Amino acid sequence: MTLAAGRRFASVSGNAVLQRSVVLAASRRFRFRGVQGPRRREFSGEASSSTPSSVPPSGPGAAAAGPAKGAEPLICGKQTNVGIFAGAISKRVAAQGWCVIDAVGPEAGYNALKSVCIAGTYMSDFLGERHLVVTPEKAWLHQRTAPSGRFSETAMLRFHVWPLAVPTCKDGADPEMWFSSSTNPGKAAGLMRRAVQDRGWASAASMGVQSAEKAIKTIMIAQTYLAEYLEGRSLGATFRLERFQDEAEEKVRIVLSCSPVPSPPSL
C-alpha cells in the first residue's frame, strides 16, 4: 500500500469511528431523556415541586398558584386512594394546623371531599369539638404554550382545610337542601344565602360525583352572593359521610354544613 493510499484509509476509518461515536452518544441521550423525562404524579404523600402550585395564576378571579406560606398543596386525582390521602391530610393538619388540596376534575374533587370526611374521623381525638372546615376556590393551571403563543389553561379546585368550631347539621337530622346532578348551582346558592343570613348556617346533602360537583359550585357562588354579609370572611363548609336507609338498601351520602368563617390560615 502506498503512503498516500494509507493516509486515505486512515482518514476514512477515523470518520467511521467518529460517526459511530456520535450515533452511540445520541442514542444514550435519547434513552436518558426517555427515562428521566417529566412525569405527572397525582399523590405521593407530599407534593413535588412540579405540582400545579409552582405555576403562576391566570384568568379573572383566579386563585394564587400556590399557598402563600407553608408546604406545597397535596394533589388529589381521580384514582387517588381516599384512605391513604386522608392520612396525609391528617398528618399535614396536625403538623402545621392546616393544609391545601388541589384537584383537577369532578372525580378528583369528589375524592378530595371523601378524604376530608375520613380525615375528620381519623382526627376525632385531636379535633375535640372542632371540625375540619373547607373553603373551596377556583384556580388555574398553565399546562403548555401552543404554537400560536397562547397558553393552554385548565381550571382546578383548591380546598383550604383547617380545624375550627362551627355549627353543623346533627347526625340523623334532615338537611335543608339536596343536591343532584341536575341541580342549578345559581338557584341553590340563593337558597343557601337566605339560610345563612337567617340563622347563620345552612345544611345540604349530596350523593355521587356530579351532585358533589354542584355542591362545591354552589358554595363558591353563595360566597359571592354573601360578600357584603361576610365582611371579609369566607364561607366555609364541613363535610361528613352518613349512612341511611333507602327502602331496603343502605346508601352513603355526604352531608355538608356552611357558615361564615375567618379567612383560611393558608392564605
N, C-alpha and C positions, 0 to 999 in steps of 0.2 A: 504494500500500500504506500503510495506517495505521501509526502509530508502534507501537501495541500488537501489530499483526499482524507487524510487522518484528521485534519483540523475541521473539515466539513462534517465528518461523522461525529466528532466530539460535540460540535455545536448543535447538531440535530438531537443527539442523545440528551444534552443538557436541557434543551427546550422541552423534550418529552417529560423529563423528570420534573421540571418546573410546572408543567401543565398538570401532571398527576398530583403534585403538592397542592396546587390551587383548588382542584376538584375535591381532594380529601378535606382540606380546610373548610371549604364551603359546605360540604355535607355535614361536617361536625357542627358548624354554626347552625345549620338548619335543624339538626336533631336537638341541639341545645335549646333553640327557641321553641321547638315543639314541646319540650318537657317543661321548660321554665316560663312559658307564656302566661299572661294574666288569666286567672280563673276566678269566677264569681262564686263566693261562698255565702250561703244563707245564714248559717249559725254554727259557731264552734265554741260556744260558751262565752267568748269575748270577741267583740267586733274587731276586724283588722283595719289597717289604715286605708284599705281600698274600698271601704264601705261607702254608701251614698253620702255620709256625713262630711266627707272630705271635699265635696263639690259645691261651688257657690250656688246660692238660690237664684231663682228666676221666676218671672210671672207675677201678676198682680196679687198682693196679699200672701206671697209665698213665705213659708217659714224659713228661718235660717237653716243652712245646710247641715249644721251640727249644733249640738247644745253649747251654750255659752261657756260652760265650765264642766269639769269632771271628765269621766270616762266616755269613750265613744258609745253611740247607741247600740243596743242589741238588735240584730237583724232577724226578723221572723219571716219565714217563707211558707208557701202553701204545703210543703212537705215536712215542715218542722214538727218534731215530736213535742207535743204541748207539755207533757210531764217533765221532760228534761229542761225545756225552755222555762217552765215555771220555777224550777230550781235555780236557774240563772237569774231570774227576776228577783227571787227571794234573797239570793246572795248579794246582788247589787244594792237592793234597798237596805238590807241590814248593814252593809258596809258604808254607804255614803248617804243614806236617807232618802234616796230617790233613784229612778232610772228612766231612760228614754228608750222607746222601742220604735223602730222603723219597719213598715210593712208595705209591700207593693202588691196591689190586687185585693179583691174581696176575700179570697180564701186565706191569704196571709193575714189580713186584718181580723178575720174570724178566729184564726188560730191564736193571734195575739190576745184577743179578749178572753178566750178559754184559758189561756196560760195565766192571765192575771187572776181569773177566778180560782184556779188551782193554787196559785201562789198565795192567795189570801188564806186558804186552808192550811198550807204549809207553815204560814207565819202567824197562826192564830194566837199562840202564846206571846210572841213578840209584839203583835198589834194591840192586844188587850181590847179596849173599847173602840179602837180606831179601825178604819177600813182602808184598803188600797184605793185611792182616788185616781181617776184617769181623766185627763183633759186631751181630747184629740184635736189635731190641726192638720191642715194640708200642706205638704211640702213638695218640692220639685227636684227631680233627679236628672242632671245632664248626663246623657249616655255617649253621644258621639257628635262629631261635626260632619254634616252632609257635604257632598261635593260642591253644592251651591254656597257653602259657607254658613248655612243656618244650623243651629243646634237642634238636636233631637232630644225632646224632653219627655219624661214620664212622671205622672203625678203619683205621689205616695202618701201614706198616712203616717203621722208621727204621734205617738202616745207618750205623754208625760205622766209618770206613775209615782206616787208617794203616799205615805200613810197620813191619815187625817180623821178626826172625829166629825162625822157628818150624819144627818138624818137619812135613814134608809127604809125601804119597804120591808116590813117584818115577814118572817117565814110564814107561808100559808096565806098571807093576805093577797087579794087580787089586785094586780097592777091597774092603773087607770087607763093605760094605753097598750095596745097590742100591735106590734109591727108584723107586716107580711111582705112578701116580695113585690106586692102591688101598692104598698103604702106611698103616698105622696109626701116626701120629706118636708116640703114647704108648709103644707097644711098641718102636718104633725108638729112642726116646730111652733106653729101658732098656738096649738093646744098646750104644748109644753111651757111656752112662755106664760100663758094665762095661769097655769097651775103654780109655777114658781113665784109669780107675782102675788097670787092669792094667799099661799100658805108657806112659801119659802122652798119648796121642793116638789118634784114630780117623779112618778114611777112608771115603768113600762116593761114589756116583756117581748122577747123575740125568739124565734126558732130557726136555725139554719143560716147558711151563708148570706143569702140575699136579704133576708129580713134584718140580720145584724148590720149589713152594709147600710140599709135605710136608717137604722137607729143611729149609727155614727154620723151620717149626714145630717140627721135631724138635730143632734146635739150641737153640731157646728153652726147650723143655720139659726138655731134658737139663741146661741150666744150672740149672734149678730143682732137679732131682734131685741135682746135684752141689754144691749150695750149701755144704754143710759141708766137702766136699773142697776146694773152690776157695778158701775162707777169704778172701772179699772180692775175689777175682779174677773175671774174666769168662771165658766160653767163647768163644774166637774161632775163626774159620774162614778158610781160604784157598780160593780158587776158581780153576780154570784150565780152559780148553777143551781137549778131547783128541779127536782123530780116531781112529776104529777101524774095522775091517772086520767087518761082519755079513753073513756068507756072501759074496755078490758085491757088496754095497752098502757104500759108505763113509758112516759116520754120525759125528755130533759129540755128545759128552756133556760135562757139567760134572762135574769131579772135585773133591771138597772134602776138606779135612783139618781136623779140630777138635782144639784143645789149649787148656789154660789159659793165659791171657794177662793182663797188667795191665789195669786199668780204662782205657777209651779216653781219650786226652788231650782229646777234645772234650767230656767231661763235667765 
